Amino acid sequence: MSRHKAALRKSWAHLWNTQKAGLGRIFLLKFKDDDILLDGLVSLAKKEKIKTATFLFLGALKKGHLVTGPKKPVIPPEPNWRTFKDGWEVMGVGTIFAGPLGPQVHVHTTMGKKDKMLTGCLRKDSKVFLVVEAVVYELKGVKATKGLDPKTGLNLLKIL
């Protein structure tokens, strides 16, 4: 490695707190009409004792709630809530980490209906319309948790 690349790598080292993970079990999920997506992911994590995972999903949501960023870029942030209804096509990604109150699921999704689009953090009781298919990839060898950060008021990842 050149001295330039080594210097760059060293200068970036303070920016990231990282751990290498291995791939554990893989779960295929099919959510049905009226299932609550977040509850189903939490239930899987509890039943299978999943401590760390990432997942992908696609399908449709009937109704729910989304945070589309902060109203202003200040700390602590005030969420910009959006409610959606009447069925939207969705695709998304997320993580599952253990927390003091059980599995903590964090989902970001992009959704569309006719010529409208929304992107944000899926929250609360968002219900499936017809079907959502998900693949959950368990991560092995990771020491991490999620918990409430007093400065931001957010449920943030802590890599141990």
Number of C-alpha atoms within 10 A of each C-alpha: 6 7 8 9 10 11 12 11 11 11 10 10 11 8 8 7 9 10 11 9 13 9 11 15 12 14 13 11 15 13 20 15 14 15 20 20 23 18 15 14 21 17 13 15 23 14 9 11 11 21 21 24 22 18 21 17 20 18 19 23 27 20 19 21 18 23 19 16 15 14 12 11 9 9 11 14 14 15 13 13 16 16 11 16 13 10 18 23 17 20 20 19 18 17 19 25 25 22 19 10 8 13 23 24 24 19 21 18 18 17 20 15 15 7 5 8 12 17 18 19 20 24 19 12 14 22 25 23 21 15 18 22 15 21 16 24 20 21 21 16 12 17 16 15 20 22 17 14 13 10 8 13 13 14 16 17 16 15 12 10
